[in-house]
Amino acid sequence: CPASANAMCTCIIAIVLVMLGILKIVSKKTGKQQEGLVSAF
């Protein structure tokens, strides 16, 4: 069903955006420790 696949894609994109936002906040708090994790992606 294309409609459910589209909804799933939207959900995945939303989750990724939230995770990236959390990573940015954490990296600001921890400093350079987080840079290795970000570059691993």
PQR file with spaces between the fields and no chain letter, atoms N, CA, C, O and H, PARSE charges and radii, in Angstrom:
ATOM       1  N    CYS     1       0.853   -1.211    0.000 -0.4000 1.5000
ATOM       2  CA   CYS     1       0.000    0.000    0.000 -0.0000 2.0000
ATOM       3  C    CYS     1       0.887    1.261    0.000  0.5500 1.7000
ATOM       4  O    CYS     1       1.587    1.511    0.982 -0.5500 1.4000
ATOM       5  N    PRO     2       0.870    2.042   -1.064 -0.5600 1.5000
ATOM       6  CA   PRO     2       1.747    3.225   -1.165  0.2800 2.0000
ATOM       7  C    PRO     2       1.499    4.250   -0.064  0.5500 1.7000
ATOM       8  O    PRO     2       2.437    4.903    0.393 -0.5500 1.4000
ATOM       9  N    ALA     3       0.249    4.399    0.366 -0.4000 1.5000
ATOM      10  CA   ALA     3      -0.073    5.413    1.374 -0.0000 2.0000
ATOM      11  C    ALA     3       0.628    5.107    2.696  0.5500 1.7000
ATOM      12  O    ALA     3       1.175    6.009    3.330 -0.5500 1.4000
ATOM      13  H    ALA     3      -0.513    3.869   -0.006  0.4000 1.0000
ATOM      14  N    SER     4       0.614    3.844    3.114 -0.4000 1.5000
ATOM      15  CA   SER     4       1.247    3.480    4.387 -0.0000 2.0000
ATOM      16  C    SER     4       2.766    3.578    4.279  0.5500 1.7000
ATOM      17  O    SER     4       3.440    3.923    5.250 -0.5500 1.4000
ATOM      18  H    SER     4       0.169    3.111    2.599  0.4000 1.0000
ATOM      19  N    ALA     5       3.305    3.274    3.093 -0.4000 1.5000
ATOM      20  CA   ALA     5       4.748    3.393    2.885 -0.0000 2.0000
ATOM      21  C    ALA     5       5.157    4.857    2.990  0.5500 1.7000
ATOM      22  O    ALA     5       6.200    5.174    3.563 -0.5500 1.4000
ATOM      23  H    ALA     5       2.757    2.994    2.305  0.4000 1.0000
ATOM      24  N    ASN     6       4.337    5.753    2.436 -0.4000 1.5000
ATOM      25  CA   ASN     6       4.617    7.181    2.495 -0.0000 2.0000
ATOM      26  C    ASN     6       4.590    7.665    3.935  0.5500 1.7000
ATOM      27  O    ASN     6       5.438    8.458    4.342 -0.5500 1.4000
ATOM      28  H    ASN     6       3.490    5.496    1.971  0.4000 1.0000
ATOM      29  N    ALA     7       3.616    7.188    4.713 -0.4000 1.5000
ATOM      30  CA   ALA     7       3.516    7.573    6.123 -0.0000 2.0000
ATOM      31  C    ALA     7       4.732    7.071    6.892  0.5500 1.7000
ATOM      32  O    ALA     7       5.241    7.758    7.778 -0.5500 1.4000
ATOM      33  H    ALA     7       2.926    6.543    4.382  0.4000 1.0000
ATOM      34  N    MET     8       5.195    5.873    6.551 -0.4000 1.5000
ATOM      35  CA   MET     8       6.364    5.301    7.215 -0.0000 2.0000
ATOM      36  C    MET     8       7.602    6.139    6.913  0.5500 1.7000
ATOM      37  O    MET     8       8.412    6.406    7.801 -0.5500 1.4000
ATOM      38  H    MET     8       4.782    5.315    5.832  0.4000 1.0000
ATOM      39  N    CYS     9       7.743    6.555    5.650 -0.4000 1.5000
ATOM      40  CA   CYS     9       8.878    7.404    5.272 -0.0000 2.0000
ATOM      41  C    CYS     9       8.849    8.710    6.052  0.5500 1.7000
ATOM      42  O    CYS     9       9.881    9.171    6.540 -0.5500 1.4000
ATOM      43  H    CYS     9       7.084    6.338    4.929  0.4000 1.0000
ATOM      44  N    THR    10       7.662    9.306    6.169 -0.4000 1.5000
ATOM      45  CA   THR    10       7.525   10.563    6.907 -0.0000 2.0000
ATOM      46  C    THR    10       7.910   10.363    8.365  0.5500 1.7000
ATOM      47  O    THR    10       8.574   11.209    8.964 -0.5500 1.4000
ATOM      48  H    THR    10       6.824    8.931    5.773  0.4000 1.0000
ATOM      49  N    CYS    11       7.487    9.236    8.933 -0.4000 1.5000
ATOM      50  CA   CYS    11       7.829    8.920   10.326 -0.0000 2.0000
ATOM      51  C    CYS    11       9.338    8.778   10.499  0.5500 1.7000
ATOM      52  O    CYS    11       9.913    9.312   11.447 -0.5500 1.4000
ATOM      53  H    CYS    11       6.948    8.549    8.447  0.4000 1.0000
ATOM      54  N    ILE    12       9.971    8.061    9.584 -0.4000 1.5000
ATOM      55  CA   ILE    12      11.419    7.843    9.672 -0.0000 2.0000
ATOM      56  C    ILE    12      12.159    9.169    9.572  0.5500 1.7000
ATOM      57  O    ILE    12      13.095    9.421   10.330 -0.5500 1.4000
ATOM      58  H    ILE    12       9.504    7.627    8.813  0.4000 1.0000
ATOM      59  N    ILE    13      11.734   10.027    8.624 -0.4000 1.5000
ATOM      60  CA   ILE    13      12.373   11.339    8.461 -0.0000 2.0000
ATOM      61  C    ILE    13      12.214   12.157    9.740  0.5500 1.7000
ATOM      62  O    ILE    13      13.162   12.799   10.192 -0.5500 1.4000
ATOM      63  H    ILE    13      10.974    9.823    8.008  0.4000 1.0000
ATOM      64  N    ALA    14      11.015   12.132   10.319 -0.4000 1.5000
ATOM      65  CA   ALA    14      10.765   12.888   11.552 -0.0000 2.0000
ATOM      66  C    ALA    14      11.660   12.384   12.680  0.5500 1.7000
ATOM      67  O    ALA    14      12.235   13.184   13.419 -0.5500 1.4000
ATOM      68  H    ALA    14      10.245   11.611    9.952  0.4000 1.0000
ATOM      69  N    ILE    15      11.782   11.070   12.816 -0.4000 1.5000
ATOM      70  CA   ILE    15      12.620   10.483   13.872 -0.0000 2.0000
ATOM      71  C    ILE    15      14.080   10.881   13.676  0.5500 1.7000
ATOM      72  O    ILE    15      14.770   11.224   14.636 -0.5500 1.4000
ATOM      73  H    ILE    15      11.315   10.420   12.215  0.4000 1.0000
ATOM      74  N    VAL    16      14.550   10.834   12.421 -0.4000 1.5000
ATOM      75  CA   VAL    16      15.938   11.206   12.129 -0.0000 2.0000
ATOM      76  C    VAL    16      16.183   12.670   12.476  0.5500 1.7000
ATOM      77  O    VAL    16      17.211   13.009   13.063 -0.5500 1.4000
ATOM      78  H    VAL    16      13.990   10.556   11.641  0.4000 1.0000
ATOM      79  N    LEU    17      15.234   13.542   12.112 -0.4000 1.5000
ATOM      80  CA   LEU    17      15.385   14.968   12.414 -0.0000 2.0000
ATOM      81  C    LEU    17      15.438   15.202   13.915  0.5500 1.7000
ATOM      82  O    LEU    17      16.241   16.006   14.389 -0.5500 1.4000
ATOM      83  H    LEU    17      14.399   13.266   11.635  0.4000 1.0000
ATOM      84  N    VAL    18      14.589   14.508   14.668 -0.4000 1.5000
ATOM      85  CA   VAL    18      14.594   14.643   16.127 -0.0000 2.0000
ATOM      86  C    VAL    18      15.928   14.164   16.695  0.5500 1.7000
ATOM      87  O    VAL    18      16.507   14.813   17.565 -0.5500 1.4000
ATOM      88  H    VAL    18      13.937   13.855   14.283  0.4000 1.0000
ATOM      89  N    MET    19      16.411   13.027   16.199 -0.4000 1.5000
ATOM      90  CA   MET    19      17.688   12.490   16.683 -0.0000 2.0000
ATOM      91  C    MET    19      18.837   13.442   16.382  0.5500 1.7000
ATOM      92  O    MET    19      19.724   13.631   17.214 -0.5500 1.4000
ATOM      93  H    MET    19      15.940   12.499   15.492  0.4000 1.0000
ATOM      94  N    LEU    20      18.825   14.046   15.188 -0.4000 1.5000
ATOM      95  CA   LEU    20      19.874   15.007   14.835 -0.0000 2.0000
ATOM      96  C    LEU    20      19.810   16.220   15.752  0.5500 1.7000
ATOM      97  O    LEU    20      20.846   16.737   16.171 -0.5500 1.4000
ATOM      98  H    LEU    20      18.104   13.892   14.512  0.4000 1.0000
ATOM      99  N    GLY    21      18.596   16.680   16.070 -0.4000 1.5000
ATOM     100  CA   GLY    21      18.441   17.806   16.983 -0.0000 2.0000
ATOM     101  C    GLY    21      18.984   17.476   18.360  0.5500 1.7000
ATOM     102  O    GLY    21      19.654   18.302   18.980 -0.5500 1.4000
ATOM     103  H    GLY    21      17.754   16.260   15.730  0.4000 1.0000
ATOM     104  N    ILE    22      18.698   16.265   18.846 -0.4000 1.5000
ATOM     105  CA   ILE    22      19.204   15.830   20.155 -0.0000 2.0000
ATOM     106  C    ILE    22      20.724   15.755   20.122  0.5500 1.7000
ATOM     107  O    ILE    22      21.388   16.175   21.070 -0.5500 1.4000
ATOM     108  H    ILE    22      18.153   15.595   18.342  0.4000 1.0000
ATOM     109  N    LEU    23      21.284   15.218   19.025 -0.4000 1.5000
ATOM     110  CA   LEU    23      22.738   15.116   18.898 -0.0000 2.0000
ATOM     111  C    LEU    23      23.393   16.485   18.942  0.5500 1.7000
ATOM     112  O    LEU    23      24.448   16.655   19.553 -0.5500 1.4000
ATOM     113  H    LEU    23      20.744   14.877   18.255  0.4000 1.0000
ATOM     114  N    LYS    24      22.762   17.475   18.287 -0.4000 1.5000
ATOM     115  CA   LYS    24      23.328   18.829   18.298 -0.0000 2.0000
ATOM     116  C    LYS    24      23.328   19.404   19.703  0.5500 1.7000
ATOM     117  O    LYS    24      24.302   20.030   20.120 -0.5500 1.4000
ATOM     118  H    LYS    24      21.905   17.337   17.791  0.4000 1.0000
ATOM     119  N    ILE    25      22.221   19.191   20.448 -0.4000 1.5000
ATOM     120  CA   ILE    25      22.125   19.697   21.826 -0.0000 2.0000
ATOM     121  C    ILE    25      23.177   19.012   22.700  0.5500 1.7000
ATOM     122  O    ILE    25      23.863   19.668   23.484 -0.5500 1.4000
ATOM     123  H    ILE    25      21.430   18.682   20.110  0.4000 1.0000
ATOM     124  N    VAL    26      23.298   17.684   22.559 -0.4000 1.5000
ATOM     125  CA   VAL    26      24.258   16.928   23.365 -0.0000 2.0000
ATOM     126  C    VAL    26      25.683   17.353   23.032  0.5500 1.7000
ATOM     127  O    VAL    26      26.516   17.498   23.927 -0.5500 1.4000
ATOM     128  H    VAL    26      22.740   17.151   21.923  0.4000 1.0000
ATOM     129  N    SER    27      25.964   17.553   21.737 -0.4000 1.5000
ATOM     130  CA   SER    27      27.322   17.921   21.331 -0.0000 2.0000
ATOM     131  C    SER    27      27.693   19.296   21.863  0.5500 1.7000
ATOM     132  O    SER    27      28.860   19.553   22.162 -0.5500 1.4000
ATOM     133  H    SER    27      25.288   17.435   21.010  0.4000 1.0000
ATOM     134  N    LYS    28      26.706   20.186   21.983 -0.4000 1.5000
ATOM     135  CA   LYS    28      26.981   21.498   22.577 -0.0000 2.0000
ATOM     136  C    LYS    28      27.336   21.357   24.051  0.5500 1.7000
ATOM     137  O    LYS    28      28.177   22.092   24.570 -0.5500 1.4000
ATOM     138  H    LYS    28      25.759   19.978   21.740  0.4000 1.0000
ATOM     139  N    LYS    29      26.684   20.402   24.726 -0.4000 1.5000
ATOM     140  CA   LYS    29      26.922   20.220   26.161 -0.0000 2.0000
ATOM     141  C    LYS    29      28.237   19.494   26.423  0.5500 1.7000
ATOM     142  O    LYS    29      28.976   19.852   27.340 -0.5500 1.4000
ATOM     143  H    LYS    29      26.001   19.806   24.305  0.4000 1.0000
ATOM     144  N    THR    30      28.528   18.474   25.616 -0.4000 1.5000
ATOM     145  CA   THR    30      29.708   17.649   25.886 -0.0000 2.0000
ATOM     146  C    THR    30      30.949   18.172   25.185  0.5500 1.7000
ATOM     147  O    THR    30      32.061   17.775   25.532 -0.5500 1.4000
ATOM     148  H    THR    30      27.928   18.183   24.871  0.4000 1.0000
ATOM     149  N    GLY    31      30.784   19.062   24.199 -0.4000 1.5000
ATOM     150  CA   GLY    31      31.929   19.608   23.488 -0.0000 2.0000
ATOM     151  C    GLY    31      32.339   18.748   22.317  0.5500 1.7000
ATOM     152  O    GLY    31      31.499   18.342   21.514 -0.5500 1.4000
ATOM     153  H    GLY    31      29.880   19.384   23.917  0.4000 1.0000
ATOM     154  N    LYS    32      33.645   18.464   22.213 -0.4000 1.5000
ATOM     155  CA   LYS    32      34.165   17.781   21.030 -0.0000 2.0000
ATOM     156  C    LYS    32      34.030   16.269   21.115  0.5500 1.7000
ATOM     157  O    LYS    32      34.301   15.577   20.134 -0.5500 1.4000
ATOM     158  H    LYS    32      34.327   18.794   22.866  0.4000 1.0000
ATOM     159  N    GLN    33      33.621   15.741   22.256 -0.4000 1.5000
ATOM     160  CA   GLN    33      33.481   14.300   22.423 -0.0000 2.0000
ATOM     161  C    GLN    33      32.502   13.719   21.396  0.5500 1.7000
ATOM     162  O    GLN    33      32.689   12.596   20.926 -0.5500 1.4000
ATOM     163  H    GLN    33      33.401   16.303   23.053  0.4000 1.0000
ATOM     164  N    GLN    34      31.470   14.476   21.050 -0.4000 1.5000
ATOM     165  CA   GLN    34      30.395   13.981   20.201 -0.0000 2.0000
ATOM     166  C    GLN    34      30.774   13.974   18.719  0.5500 1.7000
ATOM     167  O    GLN    34      30.110   13.303   17.929 -0.5500 1.4000
ATOM     168  H    GLN    34      31.318   15.388   21.431  0.4000 1.0000
ATOM     169  N    GLU    35      31.808   14.690   18.325 -0.4000 1.5000
ATOM     170  CA   GLU    35      32.142   14.828   16.906 -0.0000 2.0000
ATOM     171  C    GLU    35      32.447   13.490   16.251  0.5500 1.7000
ATOM     172  O    GLU    35      32.099   13.278   15.089 -0.5500 1.4000
ATOM     173  H    GLU    35      32.347   15.234   18.967  0.4000 1.0000
ATOM     174  N    GLY    36      33.093   12.584   16.977 -0.4000 1.5000
ATOM     175  CA   GLY    36      33.393   11.266   16.437 -0.0000 2.0000
ATOM     176  C    GLY    36      32.135   10.500   16.085  0.5500 1.7000
ATOM     177  O    GLY    36      32.086    9.821   15.059 -0.5500 1.4000
ATOM     178  H    GLY    36      33.377   12.756   17.921  0.4000 1.0000
ATOM     179  N    LEU    37      31.116   10.603   16.928 -0.4000 1.5000
ATOM     180  CA   LEU    37      29.845    9.931   16.680 -0.0000 2.0000
ATOM     181  C    LEU    37      29.171   10.478   15.436  0.5500 1.7000
ATOM     182  O    LEU    37      28.660    9.716   14.616 -0.5500 1.4000
ATOM     183  H    LEU    37      31.156   11.154   17.761  0.4000 1.0000
ATOM     184  N    VAL    38      29.168   11.802   15.292 -0.4000 1.5000
ATOM     185  CA   VAL    38      28.496   12.430   14.154 -0.0000 2.0000
ATOM     186  C    VAL    38      29.182   12.030   12.849  0.5500 1.7000
ATOM     187  O    VAL    38      28.509   11.753   11.857 -0.5500 1.4000
ATOM     188  H    VAL    38      29.583   12.421   15.959  0.4000 1.0000
ATOM     189  N    SER    39      30.514   11.998   12.844 -0.4000 1.5000
ATOM     190  CA   SER    39      31.246   11.650   11.625 -0.0000 2.0000
ATOM     191  C    SER    39      31.095   10.169   11.291  0.5500 1.7000
ATOM     192  O    SER    39      31.305    9.771   10.145 -0.5500 1.4000
ATOM     193  H    SER    39      31.061   12.224   13.650  0.4000 1.0000
ATOM     194  N    ALA    40      30.731    9.345   12.279 -0.4000 1.5000
ATOM     195  CA   ALA    40      30.506    7.925   12.036 -0.0000 2.0000
ATOM     196  C    ALA    40      29.291    7.714   11.135  0.5500 1.7000
ATOM     197  O    ALA    40      29.243    6.750   10.371 -0.5500 1.4000
ATOM     198  H    ALA    40      30.561    9.668   13.210  0.4000 1.0000
ATOM     199  N    PHE    41      28.311    8.613   11.225 -0.4000 1.5000
ATOM     200  CA   PHE    41      27.152    8.549   10.334 -0.0000 2.0000
ATOM     201  C    PHE    41      27.584    8.980    8.939  0.5500 1.7000
ATOM     202  O    PHE    41      26.767    9.003    8.019 -0.5500 1.4000
ATOM     203  H    PHE    41      28.350    9.396   11.845  0.4000 1.0000
